[in-house]
Amino acid sequence: MKNVLNRCLLPDQSSRYGVASASLKCLFLLAFLLVCLLACRQSQTAEPPANPIGTAIAIAAPLGLPPVPVPATNMPTAEAIALGRKLYFDTRLSSDNTFSCASCHSPYIRFSDGLQVASGVRAQRGTRNTPTVLNAVYRQTQFWDGRARSLEQQASMPIANPIEMDLPHELCVTKLSAIQSYQDEFAKVFGPGRITMDKIEKAIATFERTLLSGNSAFDRYQFGGDKTAMSVAAIRGLAIFSDKNRGNCTVCHTINEKFALFTDDKFHNLGVGMNASGELTDLGRFEQTKIEADRGAFRTPSLRNVAKTAPYMHDGSLKTLREVIDFYIGGGNSNPQLDKDMKPIKLSAQERDDLIAFLEALTGELPPNAEAPGKE
């Protein structure tokens, strides 16, 4: 450093251009050194990704669900789950202290909101229906269009979204860092260090991994060996649901031998959301992939708890299960990217009633920690 500065201060005088040339070199060298110093300072102050430091615990899946997938970089601990739960219900994660994650994903409506489309701070309206968070841990990607690659990434997006919680991540970190109880709890979960968005994401995602719902009447009938768990109508509905020549529902809403997620976790175009001109008003998965086949395609939602999470479809356009069944019977709305499995089918009024009875049998139990802290 000293030699460089000396060269800048003592330019070559042998040429009439020596001073100018040396000055130019000096500027370049000083600029380079400044960049290096800033980079060094950043590397010293930046908080590296942090993993929970406590004892990892297992998250038990209820009857009907597979083992819970957990990333090695965010193993669940009792302390992390408790912190994530507190954050999930805290309205201070919004710009005006009125909205929390639970405002749209309420435990009282099976972790949805009962609205056609989501509502955010200052009564702003989104464009898509709020999906349930229950069993979201099993999705490979998150949101209707799959734009988040993990629960961690999903957890932070609504916080900064201007029409949801509207709190930029930097302000979110600053806000929580000023609260002593959060300083203490983050240190307990992650060890010494600053509160960061990475830690906030991990805590919320860890809590969301515990939001499991199974042990429905269907689960007890199908996987628990209790053949009296479902009504006769629901049993008939299951047969229609699984029959390739009738409902053919399992082509997308899958049932496995030992568990059932009721989703293939893929994206399909059903023609939902077309305007009067026959154009799709929301391009869905296409916005993420730019693949033409994904135009108007949306994730297959799980049907677990579907009887409790109306309205339906990505735009909330269908109000009842009967409307949904009638839509599928009609084969969807024709468009160039309509899924190949969307074809008109014939079902009698009785068969439609039986299907609804089966879908109602998919209502599962809520997890024990579903409510806000202190309301157990």
N, C-alpha and C positions, 0 to 999 in steps of 0.2 A: 504494500500500500504506500509506504514512504517513498520507495523508488519511483513509483508511478507519479506521485505528486511532484517529486523533484523534476521529473522529465517535463511535466506540465509547466512548472514554474521557471525552468531554465531552458527555453527553446533554443534550437540551433540557429546561430547568428551568421553562419557561413554563407547563407544565401539571402537575397533580398526578400525571398518568399519564406524564409525560415520561421519568422514570428507567426505569420498567418497559418502556415502549415502546422506548426506545433500547437497553436491554439485550437485548431480544428481537431487534431488528435486528442488534445486534452479534453475537449468537450465529449468526444466519443468515449474516452476512457472513464471519465467521471460518470457519464450516463450508465455505462456498463456496471460500474461499481455500485451505483445507487440501486439498480435493479437487483444486484446480488444481495445487497444489504437488506432490501425490503423482503426479498424471498427468504432470507435467513430469519428475519424477524417474524415473518408469517409462520415459518415452520416451527418456531419456538412457541408461538402463542396459539396456533390452531389446535383445537381439541380433536384427538384421534377418535375414530369410532370406538364406542365403549360397549362391552358386554356385561350383563348382570353378573354380580360377584357372589351372590348367595348360592345356596344349595338348590340345584335343579330338581324340580318335581314333575311327576307324570300327570298329564291331563287325561282323565279317563273318559272314553267315548261311551255314550249311552247305547242301549240296545238299538240296533239298526244302522249304526254309523261305523265306518272303518276307523283304524287307529289315527290319532291326530298327528298330522305332519308338523314338525317343529324345525326351524333352521338352526344350524349349529352356532350361528352368531347371535342368537337371541333365545337361549334356553329359558323356559319359564321358571320363575322362582315365586314363592308366596309374596315376597315384598314387591316384585315387579307387577304381579297381578293386581295387588292392592293399589299401587301407584297408578297403573293404567286405568283402573276402575274410577279412581278419583278424577283423573283427567277427563275421562269419557263423559262424566256428568257435570263438569265444571263449565259454567257459562263464561268464565273469564277468558276462555280460549277464543272468544269472538271479539270483534272490534268494539261493540257497544255493551258487552257483558250480558247479552240476552239469549245467546244461543250456545248450546253445547252439542256434542255428537248425539246425545240422547234426544235432543229436540226433534231431530228427523228420524232417528232410529230408537223409538221409545219402547221400553220393555212392556208397556201396557198395550201396545199394538203389535206384538211379536217383532219388535225392533224394526218397525217401519213407521209411517206417519199417517196413513189413512187418506192422504191427499192424492189428487190426480197427478200433480207434479210437485217437486220439492219446493219448500219455501225457506227463505233465508233471512238474514238481518234486514231490518227496515222493510219487512213484508215483500221482499223481492221474490219473484217466482222463477224457478228453473224451467227446464224444458223436458225433463224426464221424471218418471215415477221413482220414488225412493225404494230401492230393494232392501229386503231384510238383511241384517248382519248375521242372523242365526246361521250357523254352519258355513259361514264365509271362508273359514280356514281351509276348506277343501277345494276352493277355486284356484286354478292355476294363475289366473289374472283377476283383477277386480274392476268393478263398474260394468255398466251395460255394454260398453265398447271395449273393455279389456285394457284400458290405457294404463293401469297400474300393474306392475309385475309382482307385487307382494302385498301382504297386509300392512307391512311397515310403510310402504310408499303410499298406499291408499289412505292410511291414517292421517297423513299430513296434508293431503290435497284439499279437502273441504275447509280446513282452517284458513288457508290463504285465498281460497276462491272468493272473488268480490261479491258474488250473489249468494254465497252460503254463509260462512262465518267472518269473512273479510278481515282477517288478521294476518298481515304479512309475517313470514316466519321469523324475521329478525325481531319484530315487535313482540311476537309470541314469546320468544326466548327471553327478551328483556323484561316482559311483564311477569313471567313466572319466576325469573331470577330475583325479582324484588320481593318475593314472598318467602319469608323465612321457613315456613313449614315445608314448602316445596324444595328449598335448598337442602333441608335435612333429609327429606324422603329420597330425593335423587341421589344424594351421597350414600344413603343406606342401600340403594339398589345397585348403583353403578360404581361406587367408590368415590374418592376425592376427585374434584374437578368441576368445571362449569356445567350448567345446564345447557344442553344443545338440542337442536331439532332432531338429531339422530336418536338421542335418548328419549325424547318425547314420543317419537314414532314407535320406538321399540316397546315402550311401556304400554301405550294404547293397543298396539298390535297383540301384545301378550295377553292383555285382558280380553280382547276380541277372540282369541283362540279358545277361550273358555266358554264362549257363548254358543253352546251346543244344544240342539233340541232333537231328541229321539224318543224312544219308548212310547210311540203312538199306538193306537189300536192296531194299525197295520203291522207295526214292528212286532207286537206281541203275537199277532196271528201268524205272520210270515217267518219270523226268526225266533220267537219265543215258544212256539209250539202250542199256543193257546188258541184253539180253533173256535172258541166262543168270543174272542176279543172283538171281532168285527160282526156287524149285522149281516143278515142274509143279503140285503140290498147291496151293501158294500162289497161283499164277496162276489156278487154278480158283476159289480162295477170293476173290480180288479180283473176279472176275466175279459171284459170288454177292453179295458185299458191295455192289456197285454196281447190281445189278439191282433195279428197282423192284418187280418181280413175285416176287422171292425174298427176299433179305436186306433190301433197301431201307435199308441202313445209312447211306448217304451223305446221306439226308435230314437227318440231324443231324451225322454225322461226315464233314464235307465234304472233297472232293478237288477242287482247282482245276486249271486248265490248266497252270500253271507251278509250283505248290507245293501242299502239303497240310498243313493244321493238324489235320485229323480232328476238328474241333469247329465248330459254328455259333456258339459263345460265347453261346448262349441258355440259358434255363431251362425245364426240362420236368418234368412230373409223370409218373412211371412207376409209381406205386403202391408204391415201395420204402419199407420201414419201417412197414408197417401192423401194428397189434397184433391180438390175437385177437378184439377187438370190431370190427375193420374200421376203426379210426381211425388216422390218421397220427400217429406219435409225434414227428415233427419237421416243422414247418411250412415250413422252408426259406426260399425267396425271399419268401414272404408276410410274414415277420417284418420285412423291410426295406421293403417297398412297401405293405403292408396292402391289396393288390389281391387280390380273391378268386380270380382266375384263377391267381395265383402260389402258392396254398396247396399245399404239398407239392412245389413245383417246385425243382429243383436244376440247377446248371450242367452242361452237356454237357462231360464231361472229354475231353481229347485222348486218342486211342488210341496215340499214339507211346509206345513202351517199355512198352506195356500188359502184355506177357508177363512183365515183371520187377517189376510193382508190385502184385501181389496182397496182400490181398484187395480186392474191388471194391464199387462203389456208395458213396454218401455215408456209409452206416453200416457199411461193410465186411462186409455180411452174406453176400456170395457169395464163396466161397473160390477158385474156379477159373474159367478162361475157359469151360470147358464149362458150368458152372452159369450163367454170364452168358448164354451163347447159349440155353440151355434156358429161361431166364427170358423172354427176348425172344420166343422161339418161342411161348410161352404168352400173349403179349400184355400182360404186366405184370399188376398187381393192380388190379382195377376199383375206381374211386372217382369222385366227381362231377367232379374236375378232371383226370382221366386224359387225357394228351396224345392228340390226334386221330390221330396216326400210330402209336400203340401198338395193333396189331391182331395176332391170332394168325397165324402163318405155318407153312408146312410145309417142313421140310428133312429130307432123309434123313441117316442116320448118316454116310455118306461126305461129304455136303455140310457137315455140322458139323465133321468133321475137316479139311476143306479150309479152312473159315473160320478155324479155329485156326491152321493153317499160315500163312495170310495174316497174321493178327494177330502171329504170331511174327516175321514178316518186317518188322515195324514197329520192331523194336529197333534203335536208332540208336547212333551213336558218342557217347561222353562228351566234354565240352569239355576242353581241355588243362589248365585250372586248376581241375579239379573237387575235388581233395583239399585238405586244410588246408595252410597255408603251411609250407614246410619238408619236405613229404612228396612233392614232385614226383619 
